[in-house]
Every structure is written in C-alpha cells, then in structure tokens.
C-alpha cells in the first residue's frame, strides 16, 4: 500500500511524463527548454584532476570526507562565489557539503526545529519565496511539519526581494517573526540577483526579530557582472547576524553529478549544521573535493572557466529571449544569471482560450502538444493576492543549433499568445 499520495509528484517528474508522451505521439524529440541542469560537462582540467585524485591511493581521498576541507575547497568556493576571504574573519566558517538540495533539507533542523522544547514544538516558522524550486518549502512544511510563510515574489516588483512583502506575509499569517528566512538569489525560476541595499534591509529585519537568514546561491557564479551582490559580502559585516550562504559546482562548472558544494556563514550556525549533518551524511566524495580544491587554488583560471560557461549561456539567451519576445510572450522579470527566463502565461494560445484554473499548466501542455516546446510552469503571486500563472524556459539545450532554431521559429509562429 502506498504511504505517500501520488499527488505529491515532483513538478519536474511531471515534465518528464509530458516529454515522454510527446515522443510517443510524434516520434520526434521535443525542444526541451525545461531542463534546469547544465547540458555540458566540466572543463577538461577539472576532469583530469578528478582522474588524478581518483587514482591516488592516499587514504584521505577514499575514506569518509565528513567535514574535512580538502585542498581548501570550501574557503576557495566562498572566495570565488561570495567574494570573501573566510580566513580573515574569525567569526565565520566555511564547510563542504554534498550538494545544496541535501543541505537545504537539513537547515530547519540546524535551526532547532526538532528540539523537544514545548514552546517551540508546533511554532517553528520558515519564511521563503515563491515562485521557487521549493525544496525548502517541501521539507520544512510538508516533511518536517513546520509552519510556512510564503514571501511572494511578484512580476510587478521585477521578482526582486521586497522586505515590505515579507512583513505583510508574516502579519497575514498572524506571526511577528520567522525562525528561518530562506532566499534563493539569483533565483530559480526568477533569475534575478540581489543588491547590497536589499540585503541590508533584510539583515536589519532579521536582526530586529532574531531570525536566521540563509541564501541558496547555486547560480551566483553565473551572474552577469554587476547584477548581483552575494549575501556573504554584506553579511560578514554583521557580527550578530546568524546566516549561511550555499554554493555548488553543479551549475558553476557543469558538474551536478559531483554532488559537491560549500557553505559559508556565522560560525555558530555552521556548527549547528555540522551536528545535524553528522547524523545524515558523511560528506562529499573526497577525491572529487580534492580535485576542485586544487583547481580553485588558481583563482584566475577558475574565474576564466566560470566566465566561459556563463558566456555560453549568455549567447544562448541572446537567441531565445528575442525569439520569445517577438512571438508575443511577456517577460515576468529580467534574466541576470544562469540560464532561466521567466514569462507571464497568456490567456490564449494556438487559437484557443486557456482555462482560468491552472492556466500555467494548460499553456505548457498546449505548447508541448502543438509545437514540442517544453517549459516548466509555475504558480506565481499576483498583487491582488491571487495566482499569476508563469512559464519558465531555460537554455540548457543547444538553442544556437540551426535546426533547433528553425523548429522553434515554426512553433512560435503558430503560438499567437494573447493576454
């Protein structure tokens, strides 16, 4: 007997089903703009270093890594992505992690969600953004039973962090504060960065209410120059702030299979995380961490590799965004990092009016069935408190290919979106 209802299917698992149905029906490969994973592989130097350490008989490269920072990997990730030297700040600590998704699931526990104190049981609250790839929401509320406040991102705000909307959301939920505020900057699906002023306003609110602050910065390495300020660069100046920022080699270096990342933050918060992590995983694959530690030791070369990967996505975006705009789709926000574009869902497309309920999913299904164009649909928030239907299209496919562009143009010509 099933213990988990099928309604709990992951959104991206549903997309795989729709893709399979399109293949079976048409015998063609879809134009897959849904994939949020890099379609490339790590730079050659990283591959060589991974081979080198995998073949090294050194004990440390094949035993449990736990929280060992082989080759100075975690500090180097914080320097490259967060713009800070952890060693220069006694109140900070960096730590390797086995991927951001796994680490995110542990963060509420590292904030004391599980403690038996009766005053906290049933009152622990997490505030996080929607629309989002909602790992923290699923884990904190659905799996761990915490209270959850949705901090809405609105297209009317350009999907930027607005502390005023967080205050309103907490008030609406009858809460004065949250135990944990969790953001994703640059975002997914809204690939928008954060400014120093936005961080400082949020930090002031967290300090005022005693809230811990965490930022998933998986796409920070792919942010366009000048479009994003890492949390770490600002938070380091606040000794009383309890905070973490998480980075990953998955997006930065086309290496999601490495299951490797790093976090940096206030020392006590990191140490709380270590206690929970110690009962959950035994750290990343040590040989892979050592390879990245050596690779990142040459900061100039690492930055050049990162810039090259970002440059590829920028060239692809320069093709996709104008094509979708010419077709009549309206952007929900700019793309400032990585490979995601986010659009408002039209009221009609392909000559048919779309249903008001679940319009985002209906549009995605229609675009797949009629043109083979696969996106990911999200339910956003409207200013009136209702739902704003959204569709995300990514460039983790070779949209520069002439054949791909031809089929895309044909499909978009028949879309005829109307709002």
C-alpha positions in Angstrom: 0.0 0.0 0.0 1.3 3.5 -0.9 2.1 5.7 2.1 2.6 8.9 0.1 -0.2 10.1 -2.2 0.6 10.3 -5.9 -0.4 14.0 -5.8 3.0 14.6 -4.2 4.7 14.1 -7.6 7.6 16.4 -8.2 6.8 19.1 -10.8 9.8 18.1 -12.8 8.8 14.5 -12.8 5.5 15.6 -14.4 7.5 17.4 -17.1 9.3 14.1 -17.9 6.0 12.4 -18.3 4.8 15.1 -20.8 8.1 14.8 -22.7 7.7 11.0 -23.0 4.1 11.4 -24.2 5.2 13.9 -26.9 7.9 11.5 -28.1 5.4 8.6 -28.2 2.8 10.6 -30.1 5.1 12.3 -32.7 8.2 10.2 -32.9 10.2 13.4 -32.6 12.5 14.9 -29.9 10.9 17.9 -28.2 12.5 21.3 -28.0 13.4 20.8 -24.4 13.6 24.2 -22.7 12.6 22.8 -19.4 15.9 21.3 -18.3 17.4 23.2 -15.4 20.6 21.2 -15.4 23.8 22.0 -17.4 23.9 20.2 -20.7 27.7 20.4 -20.8 30.5 18.7 -18.8 33.2 20.1 -16.5 36.2 21.8 -18.1 39.0 19.5 -19.2 41.3 20.5 -16.4 38.7 19.5 -13.8 38.2 16.2 -15.4 41.9 15.5 -15.4 42.2 16.4 -11.7 39.3 14.2 -10.8 41.0 11.3 -12.6 44.3 12.1 -10.8 42.8 12.0 -7.3 40.5 9.0 -8.0 43.7 7.1 -8.9 45.7 8.4 -5.9 46.0 5.7 -3.2 46.1 8.4 -0.5 43.7 7.3 2.3 42.0 10.7 2.6 40.8 10.5 -0.9 38.8 7.3 -0.4 37.6 7.4 3.2 34.7 9.5 4.6 35.2 13.1 4.0 32.9 14.2 6.8 33.6 18.0 7.3 37.2 18.0 6.1 38.0 20.8 3.8 40.4 19.0 1.4 42.7 21.4 -0.6 41.0 24.4 0.9 38.0 23.7 -1.3 35.2 25.4 0.9 37.2 28.6 1.5 38.0 28.8 -2.2 34.4 28.4 -3.2 33.4 31.2 -0.7 36.1 33.4 -2.2 35.1 32.8 -5.8 31.3 32.9 -5.3 30.9 35.0 -2.2 33.8 37.4 -2.7 35.1 37.0 0.8 38.2 35.5 2.5 36.8 33.4 5.2 40.2 33.1 6.9 40.2 36.8 7.6 37.0 36.6 9.7 37.3 34.7 13.0 33.5 34.6 13.4 32.9 32.9 10.1 33.4 29.3 8.9 33.2 27.5 5.5 32.2 23.9 5.1 32.0 21.4 2.2 28.5 20.0 1.5 27.2 17.1 -0.6 25.0 19.4 -2.7 22.7 22.3 -1.9 19.4 20.3 -2.1 20.6 17.9 0.6 22.0 20.8 2.7 18.8 22.8 2.4 16.7 19.9 3.8 18.9 20.0 7.0 18.8 23.7 7.6 15.5 23.8 9.5 16.9 21.1 11.8 20.1 23.1 12.2 17.8 25.9 13.4 16.3 23.7 16.1 13.0 22.6 14.5 13.3 19.2 16.1 14.0 20.3 19.7 11.6 19.0 22.3 11.1 22.4 24.0 7.3 22.7 24.2 7.5 26.4 23.4 9.0 25.6 20.0 7.0 22.5 19.1 4.4 23.5 16.5 5.5 27.1 16.4 8.7 26.9 14.3 8.2 29.0 11.2 10.1 29.2 7.9 9.6 32.2 5.5 10.7 31.5 1.9 10.0 32.8 -1.6 7.5 31.6 -4.2 7.7 31.0 -7.1 10.7 28.8 -6.5 12.2 25.4 -6.9 10.7 24.8 -3.5 12.9 22.3 -1.7 12.9 24.3 1.5 9.1 24.7 1.5 8.6 21.0 0.8 11.0 19.9 3.5 10.1 22.4 6.2 6.3 22.3 6.0 5.3 19.0 4.2 8.0 16.7 5.6 9.1 18.3 8.9 5.8 19.9 9.9 7.0 23.4 10.4 4.7 26.4 9.8 5.5 28.1 6.5 5.0 31.7 5.4 5.2 32.4 1.7 7.2 35.5 0.9 5.9 36.3 -2.5 8.0 37.4 -5.5 5.9 39.5 -7.9 6.4 40.3 -11.5 5.2 43.8 -10.6 8.4 44.1 -8.5 10.6 42.5 -11.2 10.7 39.4 -8.9 13.0 41.3 -6.5 13.3 40.8 -2.7 10.9 43.2 -1.1 11.1 43.2 2.7 7.8 45.0 2.9 6.1 42.0 1.3 7.8 39.7 3.9 6.4 41.8 6.7 3.0 41.7 5.1 3.1 38.0 4.7 4.1 37.3 8.3 1.3 39.7 9.5 -1.2 37.9 7.3 -0.2 34.6 8.9 -0.6 36.1 12.4 3.2 35.9 13.0 5.6 38.5 14.2 8.7 36.7 13.0 10.1 33.5 11.5 12.8 31.3 12.9 14.3 31.0 9.4 14.2 33.2 6.4 15.4 31.3 3.3 16.0 33.0 -0.1 17.3 31.9 -3.5 19.4 34.7 -5.1 19.9 34.7 -8.0 16.6 32.9 -8.2 15.0 29.9 -9.8 12.8 30.4 -11.8 13.2 34.1 -11.5 16.9 34.6 -12.4 17.2 37.9 -10.6 20.1 38.9 -8.3 20.1 40.9 -5.1 21.5 44.4 -4.3 23.5 45.4 -1.3 20.6 47.6 -0.2 18.2 44.7 -0.4 20.4 42.5 1.7 21.0 45.3 4.3 17.3 45.9 4.7 16.6 42.2 5.1 19.5 41.8 7.5 18.2 44.7 9.6 14.8 42.9 9.8 16.4 39.6 10.7 18.5 41.2 13.5 15.4 43.1 14.8 13.4 39.8 15.1 16.2 37.3 15.8 15.7 35.4 12.6 18.3 33.2 10.9 19.0 34.0 7.3 20.0 31.5 4.5 20.6 32.1 0.8 20.8 29.4 -1.8 23.3 30.9 -4.2 23.6 28.0 -6.7 23.6 30.5 -9.6 25.8 33.1 -8.1 28.8 32.1 -10.1 26.8 32.6 -13.3 25.5 36.1 -12.5 26.2 38.8 -15.1 28.9 41.3 -13.9 27.3 44.0 -11.7 23.9 42.2 -11.5 24.2 40.5 -8.1 25.8 41.1 -4.7 26.4 37.9 -2.7 24.9 37.7 0.8 28.3 36.8 2.2 29.9 40.0 1.0 27.3 42.0 3.1 26.6 39.6 6.0 30.3 39.4 7.0 30.0 42.9 8.4 27.2 42.0 10.9 28.8 40.0 13.8 25.4 39.4 15.4 23.7 38.0 12.3 23.2 34.3 12.1 23.5 33.4 8.4 24.5 30.9 5.8 25.1 31.1 2.0 25.3 27.9 -0.1 27.3 27.4 -3.3 27.6 24.5 -5.7 29.8 23.2 -8.5 26.7 21.8 -10.2 25.8 25.0 -12.1 29.1 26.8 -11.9 31.2 24.1 -13.5 28.7 21.9 -15.3 29.1 19.2 -12.7 25.8 18.2 -11.0 27.0 14.6 -10.8 29.8 15.6 -8.4 27.2 16.3 -5.6 29.6 18.9 -4.2 29.2 22.3 -2.8 30.1 24.6 0.1 28.5 26.8 2.6 29.8 29.8 4.5 28.3 31.6 7.4 28.4 32.6 11.0 30.5 30.1 13.0 27.8 29.1 15.5 25.2 28.5 12.7 27.7 26.4 10.8 28.5 24.4 13.8 24.8 23.7 14.4 24.6 22.5 10.8 27.6 20.2 11.3 25.8 18.5 14.2 22.8 17.6 12.1 24.8 16.8 9.1 26.9 14.3 11.1 23.8 12.2 11.6 22.8 12.5 7.9 25.7 12.1 5.5 29.4 11.6 5.6 30.4 14.4 3.4 31.1 14.7 -0.3 33.3 12.3 -2.4 36.7 13.2 -1.1 38.7 12.7 -4.3 36.3 15.0 -6.2 36.6 17.6 -3.4 40.4 17.4 -3.6 40.3 17.9 -7.3 38.2 21.0 -7.0 40.4 22.2 -4.2 43.5 22.1 -6.5 41.5 23.6 -9.4 40.2 26.5 -7.4 43.6 27.3 -5.9 44.3 29.1 -9.1 41.7 31.8 -8.7 42.4 33.5 -12.0 42.0 30.2 -14.0 38.8 29.3 -12.1 37.3 32.7 -12.8 38.1 32.3 -16.5 36.4 28.9 -16.6 33.4 30.3 -14.9 33.3 33.2 -17.3 33.4 30.9 -20.3 30.5 28.8 -19.1 28.5 32.0 -18.3 29.3 33.3 -21.7 27.8 30.3 -23.5 24.5 30.8 -21.6 24.6 34.5 -22.5 24.9 33.7 -26.2 22.0 31.3 -26.0 19.9 33.8 -24.1 20.6 36.3 -26.8 18.8 34.0 -29.2 15.9 32.7 -27.0 14.8 35.9 -25.3 14.3 37.9 -28.5 12.6 34.9 -30.2 10.0 34.6 -27.4 9.5 38.4 -27.2 8.9 38.6 -30.9 6.4 35.8 -30.6 4.4 37.9 -28.2 5.3 36.5 -24.8 5.7 39.0 -21.9 8.6 38.7 -19.5 8.0 38.4 -15.8 11.5 39.6 -14.9 14.9 40.1 -16.5 17.4 37.3 -16.7 20.5 38.3 -14.7 22.2 35.0 -14.0 22.4 31.5 -15.4 20.0 30.0 -17.9 16.4 30.7 -16.9 13.9 33.0 -18.5 10.5 33.6 -16.9 7.4 34.7 -18.7 3.8 35.6 -18.0 1.4 33.0 -19.2 -1.0 34.2 -21.9 -4.8 33.9 -21.7 -4.9 32.2 -25.1 -2.5 30.4 -27.4 -2.6 28.3 -30.6 -6.0 29.7 -31.3 -7.6 28.5 -28.1 -8.6 30.3 -24.9 -6.8 28.7 -21.9 -8.8 27.8 -18.7 -8.6 30.3 -15.9 -7.7 27.5 -13.4 -4.2 26.1 -13.7 -3.6 28.2 -16.8 0.2 27.9 -16.5 0.0 24.1 -16.7 -2.6 24.2 -19.5 -0.4 26.6 -21.5 2.7 24.3 -21.1 0.7 21.3 -22.1 -0.6 23.1 -25.2 2.9 24.3 -26.2 4.3 20.8 -25.9 1.5 19.2 -27.8 1.2 21.8 -30.6 4.9 22.8 -31.0 7.0 20.4 -28.9 8.2 23.4 -26.9 8.7 22.2 -23.3 8.9 24.6 -20.4 8.2 24.4 -16.6 5.1 26.0 -15.3 4.9 27.9 -12.0 2.1 29.5 -10.0 3.3 33.0 -9.0 1.6 35.6 -6.9 -0.4 38.5 -8.1 -0.7 41.9 -6.5 -4.3 41.2 -5.5 -3.3 38.1 -3.6 -4.4 35.7 -6.4 -2.3 33.5 -8.6 -0.2 34.8 -11.5 0.5 31.9 -14.0 4.1 31.8 -15.2 6.2 29.7 -17.6 10.0 29.1 -17.3 12.1 28.4 -20.4 15.8 27.6 -19.9 18.7 27.4 -22.3 20.2 24.1 -21.2 19.8 23.0 -24.7 21.7 24.0 -27.9 19.4 26.8 -29.0 22.2 28.0 -31.2 21.8 24.9 -33.4 20.3 25.9 -36.8 17.8 23.0 -36.8 16.7 23.8 -33.2 16.2 27.5 -34.1 14.2 26.6 -37.2 11.8 24.3 -35.3 11.4 26.9 -32.5 10.6 29.6 -35.0 7.9 27.4 -36.6 6.3 26.6 -33.3 6.4 30.2 -32.0 4.8 31.4 -35.3 1.8 29.2 -34.5 1.6 30.1 -30.8 -0.1 33.5 -31.2 -0.2 34.3 -27.5 -2.7 36.9 -26.3 -3.1 38.4 -22.9 
